[in-house]
Amino acid sequence: MEERTVKIYSENNPNIALKIIPGHFATNHSHINFYVDLLTSKTRMNEAMAIAKELKQNYVGGSVVDTIICMDGCEVIGAYLAEELSNAGVMNYNQHKTIYVVSPEYNSNNQIIFRDNMVNEVRGKHCLLLLASATTGKTIYRSLECVKYYGGMVEGIAAIFSKAKEVEGISVSSVFSDKELPGYTSFKPEECPFCKQGIKVDAMVNSFGYSKL
């Protein structure tokens, strides 16, 4: 499977690469024809820093960011993005004049939650939602629901790769879009053409990685 990997480089920064593996993959709610491997984007220091610099451009000039909410293991990028926004003079209303970088967790019912001691870094805050990828939009909708429940205000959505341009009236900014991956498609499991042709699933995938079958 790995030998099918193709790298797509950012037009603006050759240090940022999108790793694509074509095949038949299953997520917890859909089947997809490409797996977008964002591991190094989230964990390699220089790449995470470069992504933060790219995403920063969308929030300079008039934006307010009190808290960056990191989904999909994006904490490294989130920390660099907080620094980039602060250095660029993006406003925040926090008492200590610094941006919070937080991550929610999932409870036993797979609901996204914030623990009581973390709620104050979300409630009443202008939040930037940061994801690895936004494809079907389900993670974004669930995350927006969660932030609203805890009293936060989502001012923007940022992702490394996104097919969506806007969700619930909120703009989605990304380093890569479907322009770089025009053939990317997701299917409901019961409508998957690969399954109908008897093609086996290569791997189970989620935002953390893949497990071969």
PATOR-507607 format. One record per residue (C-alpha): residue in three letters; x, y, z. Coordinates in pm, 1 decimal. Example, Ala and Ser with C-alpha at 12.3 -4.5 7.8 and 13.67 -1.06 7.14 Angstrom:
BEGIN
['ALA'; [1230.0; -450.0; 780.0]]
['SER'; [1367.0; -106.0; 714.0]]
END
This chain:
BEGIN
['MET'; [0.0; 0.0; 0.0]]
['GLU'; [273.8; 245.3; 95.2]]
['GLU'; [445.0; 205.2; -242.7]]
['ARG'; [142.5; 378.2; -401.2]]
['THR'; [208.4; 697.1; -203.1]]
['VAL'; [217.0; 1018.0; -406.1]]
['LYS'; [337.0; 1353.1; -270.0]]
['ILE'; [169.2; 1679.4; -366.1]]
['TYR'; [357.1; 1996.0; -269.5]]
['SER'; [206.8; 2328.1; -169.2]]
['GLU'; [224.2; 2597.7; -435.9]]
['ASN'; [331.1; 2851.4; -173.7]]
['ASN'; [578.8; 2643.6; 23.8]]
['PRO'; [767.6; 2338.3; -109.0]]
['ASN'; [834.2; 2227.9; 250.0]]
['ILE'; [467.7; 2134.6; 289.9]]
['ALA'; [364.0; 1807.3; 127.5]]
['LEU'; [36.8; 1620.8; 110.8]]
['LYS'; [85.1; 1242.3; 105.6]]
['ILE'; [-183.2; 1061.4; -91.0]]
['ILE'; [-242.7; 686.2; -112.3]]
['PRO'; [-502.6; 574.2; -369.2]]
['GLY'; [-709.9; 268.0; -283.6]]
['HIS'; [-1020.1; 152.5; -99.3]]
['PHE'; [-1040.0; 278.1; 257.5]]
['ALA'; [-1307.5; 273.0; 526.9]]
['THR'; [-1366.4; 543.4; 787.2]]
['ASN'; [-1618.0; 507.8; 1069.1]]
['HIS'; [-1892.4; 659.4; 851.3]]
['SER'; [-1783.8; 636.5; 484.5]]
['HIS'; [-1562.5; 470.7; 225.2]]
['ILE'; [-1304.2; 680.3; 39.2]]
['ASN'; [-1082.4; 635.1; -265.9]]
['PHE'; [-777.2; 820.6; -130.9]]
['TYR'; [-614.6; 816.6; 210.1]]
['VAL'; [-461.9; 1154.0; 295.5]]
['ASP'; [-166.3; 1082.5; 526.8]]
['LEU'; [-103.6; 1393.9; 738.8]]
['LEU'; [118.5; 1236.7; 1004.3]]
['THR'; [436.9; 1429.2; 921.2]]
['SER'; [237.0; 1750.1; 875.4]]
['LYS'; [119.6; 1718.5; 1235.6]]
['THR'; [438.2; 1587.8; 1395.9]]
['ARG'; [739.8; 1718.1; 1203.9]]
['MET'; [847.2; 2049.9; 1354.9]]
['ASN'; [950.0; 2236.9; 1039.8]]
['GLU'; [644.0; 2121.1; 845.3]]
['ALA'; [403.9; 2210.3; 1127.8]]
['MET'; [566.5; 2553.1; 1150.6]]
['ALA'; [533.0; 2607.3; 774.7]]
['ILE'; [164.4; 2508.1; 783.6]]
['ALA'; [103.7; 2753.4; 1069.0]]
['LYS'; [262.0; 3033.0; 863.2]]
['GLU'; [34.6; 2949.2; 568.8]]
['LEU'; [-284.2; 2937.1; 776.1]]
['LYS'; [-197.4; 3258.5; 960.7]]
['GLN'; [-252.2; 3466.2; 646.4]]
['ASN'; [-627.5; 3410.4; 665.7]]
['TYR'; [-665.7; 3566.4; 1009.8]]
['VAL'; [-438.4; 3872.7; 999.8]]
['GLY'; [-624.7; 4201.6; 999.2]]
['GLY'; [-941.6; 4228.1; 1203.3]]
['SER'; [-969.3; 3876.7; 1345.1]]
['VAL'; [-994.9; 3799.3; 1715.5]]
['VAL'; [-861.6; 3463.1; 1835.5]]
['ASP'; [-871.9; 3381.6; 2206.5]]
['THR'; [-850.9; 3003.2; 2176.2]]
['ILE'; [-734.0; 2755.9; 1914.0]]
['ILE'; [-923.7; 2427.9; 1945.1]]
['CYS'; [-712.5; 2143.6; 1802.9]]
['MET'; [-881.3; 1837.5; 1658.1]]
['ASP'; [-720.4; 1531.8; 1495.0]]
['GLY'; [-390.5; 1560.6; 1686.2]]
['CYS'; [-307.4; 1909.4; 1553.8]]
['GLU'; [-161.0; 2043.9; 1878.5]]
['VAL'; [188.6; 2103.7; 1737.5]]
['ILE'; [48.0; 2309.4; 1449.3]]
['GLY'; [-186.7; 2482.2; 1695.0]]
['ALA'; [100.8; 2596.9; 1915.7]]
['TYR'; [293.0; 2738.2; 1618.3]]
['LEU'; [-24.0; 2899.6; 1482.3]]
['ALA'; [-86.4; 3070.0; 1817.6]]
['GLU'; [267.4; 3208.9; 1803.5]]
['GLU'; [227.7; 3323.5; 1442.5]]
['LEU'; [-102.6; 3497.2; 1515.1]]
['SER'; [39.2; 3665.8; 1824.4]]
['ASN'; [347.6; 3787.8; 1638.6]]
['ALA'; [124.3; 3921.0; 1359.8]]
['GLY'; [-71.9; 4128.1; 1610.0]]
['VAL'; [-398.3; 3930.5; 1593.7]]
['MET'; [-610.8; 4041.7; 1888.5]]
['ASN'; [-725.2; 3831.6; 2180.3]]
['TYR'; [-927.6; 3933.4; 2485.5]]
['ASN'; [-767.0; 3694.4; 2732.6]]
['GLN'; [-659.5; 3835.6; 3066.0]]
['HIS'; [-296.7; 3730.3; 3017.0]]
['LYS'; [-288.2; 3856.8; 2655.3]]
['THR'; [-200.8; 3518.0; 2512.6]]
['ILE'; [-384.9; 3258.7; 2303.7]]
['TYR'; [-502.9; 2932.2; 2457.4]]
['VAL'; [-434.4; 2607.8; 2266.8]]
['VAL'; [-668.6; 2328.1; 2377.5]]
['SER'; [-795.2; 1987.2; 2267.0]]
['PRO'; [-1125.0; 1824.5; 2361.3]]
['GLU'; [-1163.0; 1456.3; 2434.0]]
['TYR'; [-1417.1; 1185.7; 2352.9]]
['ASN'; [-1627.0; 1024.7; 2622.8]]
['SER'; [-1750.3; 664.3; 2629.3]]
['ASN'; [-2042.4; 760.7; 2402.7]]
['ASN'; [-1801.9; 910.6; 2147.0]]
['GLN'; [-1922.7; 1261.2; 2229.4]]
['ILE'; [-1673.8; 1549.0; 2212.0]]
['ILE'; [-1634.8; 1706.6; 2555.3]]
['PHE'; [-1427.7; 1953.4; 2754.7]]
['ARG'; [-1349.9; 1878.2; 3118.5]]
['ASP'; [-1467.4; 2126.3; 3379.7]]
['ASN'; [-1121.8; 2275.5; 3436.6]]
['MET'; [-1086.5; 2350.9; 3064.7]]
['VAL'; [-1428.3; 2504.4; 3002.0]]
['ASN'; [-1311.4; 2854.3; 3096.9]]
['GLU'; [-1071.5; 2847.0; 2801.3]]
['VAL'; [-1370.8; 2795.2; 2567.8]]
['ARG'; [-1673.4; 2966.1; 2725.4]]
['GLY'; [-1715.3; 3319.6; 2593.5]]
['LYS'; [-1400.2; 3286.8; 2381.9]]
['HIS'; [-1347.2; 3367.6; 2014.8]]
['CYS'; [-1235.5; 3026.2; 1889.7]]
['LEU'; [-1046.6; 2906.6; 1584.2]]
['LEU'; [-1118.5; 2542.8; 1503.7]]
['LEU'; [-811.0; 2360.1; 1368.7]]
['LEU'; [-843.1; 2021.7; 1195.3]]
['ALA'; [-616.7; 1793.7; 996.4]]
['SER'; [-873.3; 1738.8; 722.0]]
['ALA'; [-1230.2; 1835.0; 644.4]]
['THR'; [-1383.2; 1603.9; 385.3]]
['THR'; [-1741.6; 1497.4; 459.0]]
['GLY'; [-1779.0; 1779.2; 714.6]]
['LYS'; [-1907.7; 1550.3; 991.0]]
['THR'; [-1618.0; 1622.6; 1227.4]]
['ILE'; [-1663.1; 1996.6; 1171.3]]
['TYR'; [-2036.7; 1983.4; 1248.6]]
['ARG'; [-1975.5; 1781.2; 1564.0]]
['SER'; [-1697.5; 2016.6; 1672.0]]
['LEU'; [-1911.3; 2325.4; 1610.5]]
['GLU'; [-2189.8; 2168.8; 1815.6]]
['CYS'; [-1946.8; 2100.8; 2098.3]]
['VAL'; [-1799.1; 2452.2; 2102.9]]
['LYS'; [-2145.1; 2610.7; 2097.8]]
['TYR'; [-2259.9; 2382.9; 2381.0]]
['TYR'; [-1972.5; 2503.7; 2598.4]]
['GLY'; [-2040.2; 2867.9; 2514.5]]
['GLY'; [-1758.9; 2936.2; 2268.9]]
['MET'; [-1786.5; 3138.0; 1946.9]]
['VAL'; [-1625.0; 2982.7; 1640.4]]
['GLU'; [-1476.6; 3266.0; 1434.3]]
['GLY'; [-1295.3; 3049.6; 1179.3]]
['ILE'; [-1214.0; 2696.1; 1069.4]]
['ALA'; [-865.3; 2599.7; 949.9]]
['ALA'; [-743.1; 2268.7; 808.8]]
['ILE'; [-441.5; 2122.1; 633.3]]
['PHE'; [-668.1; 1965.4; 368.9]]
['SER'; [-1031.8; 2054.8; 310.2]]
['LYS'; [-1293.4; 1994.9; 44.1]]
['ALA'; [-1531.6; 2232.9; 220.4]]
['LYS'; [-1506.8; 2608.9; 168.6]]
['GLU'; [-1772.3; 2703.7; 421.4]]
['VAL'; [-1967.0; 2530.7; 698.3]]
['GLU'; [-2268.4; 2693.1; 865.2]]
['GLY'; [-2163.6; 3030.2; 727.8]]
['ILE'; [-1809.0; 2999.3; 867.3]]
['SER'; [-1522.7; 3012.9; 615.6]]
['VAL'; [-1285.8; 2717.1; 599.7]]
['SER'; [-924.8; 2801.8; 517.2]]
['SER'; [-679.8; 2528.9; 418.8]]
['VAL'; [-332.9; 2471.8; 277.9]]
['PHE'; [-464.1; 2210.3; 33.0]]
['SER'; [-808.6; 2179.9; -123.0]]
['ASP'; [-987.1; 1959.3; -376.0]]
['LYS'; [-801.7; 2161.3; -640.9]]
['GLU'; [-492.9; 1953.4; -557.2]]
['LEU'; [-697.2; 1633.9; -524.1]]
['PRO'; [-989.9; 1665.1; -768.7]]
['GLY'; [-1061.6; 1291.6; -778.4]]
['TYR'; [-1114.6; 1254.4; -404.2]]
['THR'; [-1456.2; 1098.7; -336.4]]
['SER'; [-1633.8; 959.6; -33.5]]
['PHE'; [-1921.4; 712.4; -44.9]]
['LYS'; [-2179.9; 583.9; 196.9]]
['PRO'; [-2073.3; 224.4; 277.9]]
['GLU'; [-2384.9; 79.2; 114.9]]
['GLU'; [-2320.1; 280.6; -203.4]]
['CYS'; [-1944.4; 215.3; -232.3]]
['PRO'; [-1856.4; 110.9; -592.1]]
['PHE'; [-1544.7; -73.2; -471.4]]
['CYS'; [-1753.6; -295.6; -244.6]]
['LYS'; [-2001.4; -360.2; -525.9]]
['GLN'; [-1710.3; -476.7; -743.0]]
['GLY'; [-1583.6; -705.0; -466.9]]
['ILE'; [-1266.7; -499.9; -411.0]]
['LYS'; [-1143.6; -550.0; -55.0]]
['VAL'; [-1082.8; -262.6; 183.2]]
['ASP'; [-710.6; -179.9; 206.2]]
['ALA'; [-724.2; -29.2; 554.9]]
['MET'; [-941.2; 123.1; 825.4]]
['VAL'; [-850.1; 491.5; 855.4]]
['ASN'; [-914.7; 787.7; 1079.9]]
['SER'; [-744.9; 1117.8; 1159.7]]
['PHE'; [-470.2; 938.4; 1353.6]]
['GLY'; [-364.1; 691.7; 1084.6]]
['TYR'; [-449.5; 359.6; 924.2]]
['SER'; [-471.2; -7.0; 1014.2]]
['LYS'; [-432.2; -249.1; 725.3]]
['LEU'; [-680.1; -529.9; 677.6]]
END
